[in-house]
Amino acid sequence: MIMKNKKILTLCVIHQHPKILLGMKKRGFGAGRWNGFGGKLEKGESIEQAAKRETKEEIGIEIKNLNKVGIIDFQVKDDPEILQVHIFRSEEFLGEPTETEEMKPQWFHIDEIPFKEMWQDDLYWMPLFLKKKKFKAWFLFDKDDNILEKEIKQVNEI
């Protein structure tokens, strides 16, 4: 049996109904796609601390409230690493979202979310996110970022 390596990541989406704040990733992993804000944990950092730090680094705002709403495990076929992404919602923050070298923030009405310019999996979990439901999901991608298999379920607790 192959042991899976798990890498923990964060993703924070600012949701002030009826709008959400997304960022156009300008470099690195996911460049050219709209996404939430987040990334890797630093040594000694909690998942929540990482979500707040990454959001501040990427668009210059300070998160005031952070609610964990989902956990998604991502795998790429024939790759033993699992990327486990902890999804957070925030409705309140301090500061003005500002473009950085990494991200260009933009508000979208929930009826105009640019799914065609996002990761394919967002189409499946974002409706639960927008309804303030909690969820756990698993996605298997091929090497060209196409979804091969998926499992998503609404849960009461994360």
FIKOLZA-1660 file (N, C-alpha, C; in steps of 0.1 Angstrom, whole numbers, plus 5000, padded with zeros to 4 digits):
% residues 158
   i   px   py   pz ch aa at
   1 5008 4988 5000  A  M  N
   1 5000 5000 5000  A  M CA
   1 5009 5013 5000  A  M  C
   2 5005 5022 4992  A  I  N
   2 5013 5035 4991  A  I CA
   2 5007 5044 5001  A  I  C
   3 5016 5050 5009  A  M  N
   3 5012 5060 5019  A  M CA
   3 5011 5073 5012  A  M  C
   4 5000 5080 5015  A  K  N
   4 4998 5093 5008  A  K CA
   4 5004 5104 5017  A  K  C
   5 5010 5113 5010  A  N  N
   5 5016 5126 5016  A  N CA
   5 5005 5136 5016  A  N  C
   6 5002 5142 5027  A  K  N
   6 4992 5152 5028  A  K CA
   6 4998 5166 5031  A  K  C
   7 4994 5176 5022  A  K  N
   7 4999 5190 5024  A  K CA
   7 4987 5198 5027  A  K  C
   8 4987 5205 5039  A  I  N
   8 4976 5213 5043  A  I CA
   8 4977 5227 5037  A  I  C
   9 4966 5232 5032  A  L  N
   9 4966 5246 5026  A  L CA
   9 4953 5253 5031  A  L  C
  10 4953 5266 5029  A  T  N
  10 4941 5273 5033  A  T CA
  10 4935 5281 5020  A  T  C
  11 4922 5284 5021  A  L  N
  11 4915 5292 5011  A  L CA
  11 4905 5300 5018  A  L  C
  12 4905 5313 5017  A  C  N
  12 4896 5322 5023  A  C CA
  12 4888 5329 5012  A  C  C
  13 4875 5329 5012  A  V  N
  13 4867 5337 5003  A  V CA
  13 4859 5347 5011  A  V  C
  14 4860 5359 5007  A  I  N
  14 4852 5370 5013  A  I CA
  14 4838 5370 5007  A  I  C
  15 4828 5369 5016  A  H  N
  15 4814 5368 5011  A  H CA
  15 4806 5379 5018  A  H  C
  16 4802 5389 5011  A  Q  N
  16 4793 5399 5016  A  Q CA
  16 4781 5399 5007  A  Q  C
  17 4771 5391 5010  A  H  N
  17 4760 5388 5001  A  H CA
  17 4754 5401 4996  A  H  C
  18 4752 5403 4983  A  P  N
  18 4752 5393 4973  A  P CA
  18 4765 5393 4965  A  P  C
  19 4777 5397 4971  A  K  N
  19 4789 5397 4964  A  K CA
  19 4800 5388 4971  A  K  C
  20 4809 5384 4962  A  I  N
  20 4821 5377 4968  A  I CA
  20 4833 5384 4962  A  I  C
  21 4844 5383 4970  A  L  N
  21 4857 5389 4966  A  L CA
  21 4866 5377 4961  A  L  C
  22 4870 5378 4949  A  L  N
  22 4880 5368 4944  A  L CA
  22 4892 5375 4939  A  L  C
  23 4903 5368 4937  A  G  N
  23 4915 5374 4932  A  G CA
  23 4920 5367 4920  A  G  C
  24 4925 5374 4910  A  M  N
  24 4931 5369 4898  A  M CA
  24 4945 5366 4902  A  M  C
  25 4949 5353 4902  A  K  N
  25 4962 5348 4905  A  K CA
  25 4972 5352 4894  A  K  C
  26 4982 5360 4897  A  K  N
  26 4991 5366 4887  A  K CA
  26 5004 5358 4885  A  K  C
  27 5007 5349 4894  A  R  N
  27 5019 5341 4893  A  R CA
  27 5018 5328 4901  A  R  C
  28 5027 5319 4898  A  G  N
  28 5028 5306 4906  A  G CA
  28 5016 5297 4903  A  G  C
  29 5014 5288 4912  A  F  N
  29 5003 5278 4911  A  F CA
  29 4990 5284 4909  A  F  C
  30 4982 5281 4899  A  G  N
  30 4969 5286 4896  A  G CA
  30 4969 5300 4889  A  G  C
  31 4981 5304 4884  A  A  N
  31 4981 5317 4877  A  A CA
  31 4971 5317 4866  A  A  C
  32 4965 5329 4864  A  G  N
  32 4955 5330 4853  A  G CA
  32 4941 5326 4857  A  G  C
  33 4939 5322 4870  A  R  N
  33 4925 5318 4874  A  R CA
  33 4921 5327 4886  A  R  C
  34 4908 5329 4886  A  W  N
  34 4901 5336 4898  A  W CA
  34 4901 5326 4909  A  W  C
  35 4903 5330 4921  A  N  N
  35 4903 5321 4933  A  N CA
  35 4901 5329 4945  A  N  C
  36 4900 5322 4956  A  G  N
  36 4900 5329 4969  A  G CA
  36 4914 5331 4973  A  G  C
  37 4917 5334 4986  A  F  N
  37 4930 5338 4990  A  F CA
  37 4935 5328 5000  A  F  C
  38 4948 5324 4999  A  G  N
  38 4953 5314 5009  A  G CA
  38 4966 5308 5004  A  G  C
  39 4970 5297 5011  A  G  N
  39 4982 5291 5007  A  G CA
  39 4987 5282 5018  A  G  C
  40 5000 5280 5019  A  K  N
  40 5006 5271 5028  A  K CA
  40 5008 5276 5042  A  K  C
  41 5008 5267 5051  A  L  N
  41 5011 5271 5065  A  L CA
  41 5026 5272 5067  A  L  C
  42 5029 5282 5076  A  E  N
  42 5043 5284 5080  A  E CA
  42 5045 5276 5093  A  E  C
  43 5058 5273 5096  A  K  N
  43 5061 5265 5108  A  K CA
  43 5055 5271 5121  A  K  C
  44 5048 5263 5129  A  G  N
  44 5042 5268 5141  A  G CA
  44 5029 5275 5140  A  G  C
  45 5024 5276 5128  A  E  N
  45 5012 5284 5125  A  E CA
  45 5000 5275 5125  A  E  C
  46 4988 5280 5130  A  S  N
  46 4976 5273 5129  A  S CA
  46 4970 5275 5115  A  S  C
  47 4960 5267 5112  A  I  N
  47 4954 5268 5099  A  I CA
  47 4947 5281 5098  A  I  C
  48 4940 5286 5108  A  E  N
  48 4933 5299 5109  A  E CA
  48 4943 5310 5107  A  E  C
  49 4955 5309 5114  A  Q  N
  49 4965 5320 5113  A  Q CA
  49 4970 5321 5099  A  Q  C
  50 4972 5309 5093  A  A  N
  50 4977 5309 5079  A  A CA
  50 4967 5316 5070  A  A  C
  51 4954 5313 5071  A  A  N
  51 4944 5319 5063  A  A CA
  51 4944 5334 5064  A  A  C
  52 4945 5339 5076  A  K  N
  52 4945 5353 5078  A  K CA
  52 4958 5360 5072  A  K  C
  53 4970 5353 5075  A  R  N
  53 4982 5359 5070  A  R CA
  53 4983 5359 5055  A  R  C
  54 4979 5348 5049  A  E  N
  54 4979 5347 5034  A  E CA
  54 4970 5358 5028  A  E  C
  55 4958 5360 5034  A  T  N
  55 4949 5369 5028  A  T CA
  55 4955 5384 5029  A  T  C
  56 4961 5386 5041  A  K  N
  56 4968 5400 5042  A  K CA
  56 4979 5401 5033  A  K  C
  57 4987 5391 5031  A  E  N
  57 4998 5392 5021  A  E CA
  57 4994 5394 5007  A  E  C
  58 4983 5387 5003  A  E  N
  58 4978 5387 4989  A  E CA
  58 4970 5399 4985  A  E  C
  59 4962 5405 4995  A  I  N
  59 4954 5416 4991  A  I CA
  59 4953 5427 5001  A  I  C
  60 4962 5426 5012  A  G  N
  60 4963 5437 5021  A  G CA
  60 4952 5440 5031  A  G  C
  61 4943 5430 5033  A  I  N
  61 4932 5432 5043  A  I CA
  61 4934 5423 5055  A  I  C
  62 4929 5428 5066  A  E  N
  62 4929 5420 5079  A  E CA
  62 4916 5414 5081  A  E  C
  63 4915 5401 5081  A  I  N
  63 4903 5394 5084  A  I CA
  63 4898 5396 5098  A  I  C
  64 4885 5399 5100  A  K  N
  64 4880 5401 5113  A  K CA
  64 4873 5388 5118  A  K  C
  65 4865 5382 5109  A  N  N
  65 4858 5370 5113  A  N CA
  65 4861 5359 5103  A  N  C
  66 4864 5347 5108  A  L  N
  66 4868 5336 5099  A  L CA
  66 4860 5323 5103  A  L  C
  67 4853 5318 5094  A  N  N
  67 4845 5306 5097  A  N CA
  67 4849 5295 5087  A  N  C
  68 4853 5284 5093  A  K  N
  68 4857 5272 5085  A  K CA
  68 4844 5266 5080  A  K  C
  69 4843 5264 5066  A  V  N
  69 4831 5259 5060  A  V CA
  69 4833 5246 5052  A  V  C
  70 4846 5243 5049  A  G  N
  70 4848 5231 5042  A  G CA
  70 4862 5226 5042  A  G  C
  71 4863 5213 5039  A  I  N
  71 4876 5207 5037  A  I CA
  71 4876 5199 5024  A  I  C
  72 4885 5202 5015  A  I  N
  72 4886 5195 5002  A  I CA
  72 4899 5188 5001  A  I  C
  73 4899 5175 4998  A  D  N
  73 4911 5168 4994  A  D CA
  73 4912 5167 4979  A  D  C
  74 4924 5171 4974  A  F  N
  74 4926 5171 4960  A  F CA
  74 4937 5161 4957  A  F  C
  75 4935 5153 4947  A  Q  N
  75 4946 5144 4942  A  Q CA
  75 4947 5145 4927  A  Q  C
  76 4959 5143 4922  A  V  N
  76 4962 5142 4908  A  V CA
  76 4965 5127 4905  A  V  C
  77 4959 5121 4895  A  K  N
  77 4961 5107 4892  A  K CA
  77 4976 5104 4891  A  K  C
  78 4979 5093 4898  A  D  N
  78 4993 5088 4898  A  D CA
  78 5003 5096 4906  A  D  C
  79 4998 5106 4914  A  D  N
  79 5006 5114 4922  A  D CA
  79 5002 5111 4937  A  D  C
  80 5012 5106 4945  A  P  N
  80 5008 5102 4959  A  P CA
  80 5004 5114 4968  A  P  C
  81 5007 5126 4964  A  E  N
  81 5004 5137 4973  A  E CA
  81 4990 5141 4973  A  E  C
  82 4984 5144 4985  A  I  N
  82 4971 5149 4986  A  I CA
  82 4972 5163 4991  A  I  C
  83 4965 5172 4984  A  L  N
  83 4964 5186 4989  A  L CA
  83 4951 5188 4996  A  L  C
  84 4952 5190 5009  A  Q  N
  84 4940 5192 5018  A  Q CA
  84 4938 5207 5020  A  Q  C
  85 4927 5212 5014  A  V  N
  85 4925 5226 5015  A  V CA
  85 4913 5229 5025  A  V  C
  86 4916 5237 5035  A  H  N
  86 4906 5241 5045  A  H CA
  86 4900 5255 5040  A  H  C
  87 4887 5254 5037  A  I  N
  87 4880 5265 5031  A  I CA
  87 4873 5274 5042  A  I  C
  88 4876 5287 5041  A  F  N
  88 4870 5296 5051  A  F CA
  88 4862 5307 5044  A  F  C
  89 4852 5312 5052  A  R  N
  89 4844 5323 5047  A  R CA
  89 4847 5334 5057  A  R  C
  90 4848 5346 5052  A  S  N
  90 4849 5358 5060  A  S CA
  90 4839 5369 5055  A  S  C
  91 4832 5375 5064  A  E  N
  91 4823 5386 5059  A  E CA
  91 4828 5400 5064  A  E  C
  92 4837 5400 5073  A  E  N
  92 4842 5413 5078  A  E CA
  92 4857 5414 5077  A  E  C
  93 4862 5425 5074  A  F  N
  93 4876 5427 5073  A  F CA
  93 4880 5442 5075  A  F  C
  94 4892 5445 5078  A  L  N
  94 4897 5459 5079  A  L CA
  94 4906 5462 5067  A  L  C
  95 4905 5474 5062  A  G  N
  95 4914 5478 5050  A  G CA
  95 4906 5477 5037  A  G  C
  96 4913 5480 5027  A  E  N
  96 4908 5480 5013  A  E CA
  96 4915 5470 5005  A  E  C
  97 4908 5460 4999  A  P  N
  97 4915 5450 4990  A  P CA
  97 4923 5457 4980  A  P  C
  98 4936 5454 4979  A  T  N
  98 4946 5460 4971  A  T CA
  98 4953 5450 4962  A  T  C
  99 4956 5454 4950  A  E  N
  99 4964 5445 4941  A  E CA
  99 4978 5444 4946  A  E  C
 100 4983 5432 4946  A  T  N
 100 4997 5429 4949  A  T CA
 100 5004 5422 4937  A  T  C
 101 5017 5419 4939  A  E  N
 101 5024 5411 4928  A  E CA
 101 5017 5398 4925  A  E  C
 102 5010 5392 4935  A  E  N
 102 5005 5379 4934  A  E CA
 102 4990 5379 4930  A  E  C
 103 4982 5388 4935  A  M  N
 103 4968 5388 4932  A  M CA
 103 4962 5401 4929  A  M  C
 104 4952 5401 4920  A  K  N
 104 4944 5413 4917  A  K CA
 104 4929 5410 4922  A  K  C
 105 4925 5417 4933  A  P  N
 105 4912 5414 4938  A  P CA
 105 4901 5421 4930  A  P  C
 106 4889 5414 4930  A  Q  N
 106 4877 5420 4923  A  Q CA
 106 4865 5414 4929  A  Q  C
 107 4855 5423 4931  A  W  N
 107 4842 5419 4936  A  W CA
 107 4833 5413 4925  A  W  C
 108 4826 5402 4927  A  F  N
 108 4817 5397 4918  A  F CA
 108 4803 5395 4924  A  F  C
 109 4792 5398 4917  A  H  N
 109 4779 5395 4921  A  H CA
 109 4778 5379 4921  A  H  C
 110 4771 5373 4930  A  I  N
 110 4770 5359 4930  A  I CA
 110 4764 5353 4918  A  I  C
 111 4757 5360 4910  A  D  N
 111 4751 5355 4897  A  D CA
 111 4761 5357 4886  A  D  C
 112 4773 5363 4889  A  E  N
 112 4783 5365 4878  A  E CA
 112 4796 5360 4881  A  E  C
 113 4797 5350 4890  A  I  N
 113 4810 5344 4893  A  I CA
 113 4816 5338 4881  A  I  C
 114 4829 5341 4878  A  P  N
 114 4835 5336 4865  A  P CA
 114 4840 5322 4866  A  P  C
 115 4831 5312 4867  A  F  N
 115 4835 5298 4869  A  F CA
 115 4844 5293 4857  A  F  C
 116 4842 5298 4845  A  K  N
 116 4850 5294 4834  A  K CA
 116 4865 5297 4835  A  K  C
 117 4868 5307 4844  A  E  N
 117 4881 5312 4846  A  E CA
 117 4886 5308 4860  A  E  C
 118 4880 5297 4866  A  M  N
 118 4883 5292 4879  A  M CA
 118 4887 5277 4878  A  M  C
 119 4891 5272 4889  A  W  N
 119 4893 5257 4890  A  W CA
 119 4880 5250 4888  A  W  C
 120 4880 5239 4881  A  Q  N
 120 4867 5232 4877  A  Q CA
 120 4860 5228 4890  A  Q  C
 121 4866 5225 4901  A  D  N
 121 4859 5220 4913  A  D CA
 121 4851 5231 4919  A  D  C
 122 4854 5244 4917  A  D  N
 122 4847 5255 4923  A  D CA
 122 4832 5254 4920  A  D  C
 123 4829 5250 4908  A  L  N
 123 4815 5249 4904  A  L CA
 123 4807 5239 4913  A  L  C
 124 4813 5230 4919  A  Y  N
 124 4806 5219 4927  A  Y CA
 124 4805 5223 4941  A  Y  C
 125 4815 5230 4947  A  W  N
 125 4814 5233 4961  A  W CA
 125 4809 5248 4964  A  W  C
 126 4811 5257 4954  A  M  N
 126 4807 5271 4956  A  M CA
 126 4792 5273 4960  A  M  C
 127 4783 5265 4953  A  P  N
 127 4769 5267 4957  A  P CA
 127 4766 5264 4972  A  P  C
 128 4773 5254 4978  A  L  N
 128 4771 5251 4992  A  L CA
 128 4777 5263 5000  A  L  C
 129 4789 5267 4996  A  F  N
 129 4795 5279 5003  A  F CA
 129 4786 5291 5003  A  F  C
 130 4780 5294 4992  A  L  N
 130 4771 5306 4991  A  L CA
 130 4759 5305 4999  A  L  C
 131 4754 5292 5002  A  K  N
 131 4742 5290 5010  A  K CA
 131 4746 5288 5025  A  K  C
 132 4759 5291 5028  A  K  N
 132 4765 5290 5041  A  K CA
 132 4763 5275 5047  A  K  C
 133 4765 5266 5038  A  K  N
 133 4765 5251 5042  A  K CA
 133 4779 5247 5044  A  K  C
 134 4781 5237 5053  A  K  N
 134 4794 5231 5055  A  K CA
 134 4795 5219 5047  A  K  C
 135 4807 5216 5042  A  F  N
 135 4809 5204 5033  A  F CA
 135 4823 5198 5034  A  F  C
 136 4824 5186 5030  A  K  N
 136 4836 5179 5028  A  K CA
 136 4836 5173 5014  A  K  C
 137 4848 5174 5007  A  A  N
 137 4848 5169 4993  A  A CA
 137 4861 5163 4990  A  A  C
 138 4861 5156 4979  A  W  N
 138 4873 5149 4973  A  W CA
 138 4872 5150 4958  A  W  C
 139 4883 5154 4952  A  F  N
 139 4884 5155 4937  A  F CA
 139 4897 5148 4933  A  F  C
 140 4895 5141 4922  A  L  N
 140 4907 5134 4915  A  L CA
 140 4908 5141 4901  A  L  C
 141 4919 5147 4899  A  F  N
 141 4922 5154 4886  A  F CA
 141 4932 5146 4878  A  F  C
 142 4931 5148 4864  A  D  N
 142 4942 5143 4856  A  D CA
 142 4953 5153 4855  A  D  C
 143 4964 5150 4848  A  K  N
 143 4975 5160 4847  A  K CA
 143 4971 5173 4840  A  K  C
 144 4960 5173 4833  A  D  N
 144 4956 5185 4826  A  D CA
 144 4945 5193 4833  A  D  C
 145 4944 5190 4846  A  D  N
 145 4934 5197 4855  A  D CA
 145 4919 5194 4852  A  D  C
 146 4917 5183 4846  A  N  N
 146 4903 5178 4844  A  N CA
 146 4899 5169 4855  A  N  C
 147 4886 5171 4860  A  I  N
 147 4881 5162 4871  A  I CA
 147 4878 5148 4865  A  I  C
 148 4884 5138 4871  A  L  N
 148 4881 5124 4868  A  L CA
 148 4871 5118 4877  A  L  C
 149 4871 5121 4890  A  E  N
 149 4862 5116 4900  A  E CA
 149 4860 5127 4910  A  E  C
 150 4848 5126 4917  A  K  N
 150 4845 5136 4927  A  K CA
 150 4836 5130 4937  A  K  C
 151 4836 5135 4949  A  E  N
 151 4827 5132 4960  A  E CA
 151 4825 5144 4968  A  E  C
 152 4813 5149 4970  A  I  N
 152 4810 5160 4978  A  I CA
 152 4798 5158 4987  A  I  C
 153 4799 5162 4999  A  K  N
 153 4788 5160 5008  A  K CA
 153 4787 5171 5018  A  K  C
 154 4774 5175 5021  A  Q  N
 154 4771 5185 5031  A  Q CA
 154 4773 5178 5045  A  Q  C
 155 4779 5185 5054  A  V  N
 155 4781 5180 5068  A  V CA
 155 4776 5191 5078  A  V  C
 156 4774 5186 5090  A  N  N
 156 4769 5195 5101  A  N CA
 156 4781 5202 5108  A  N  C
 157 4792 5194 5108  A  E  N
 157 4804 5199 5116  A  E CA
 157 4817 5197 5107  A  E  C
 158 4826 5207 5109  A  I  N
 158 4839 5206 5102  A  I CA
 158 4850 5203 5112  A  I  C
% end
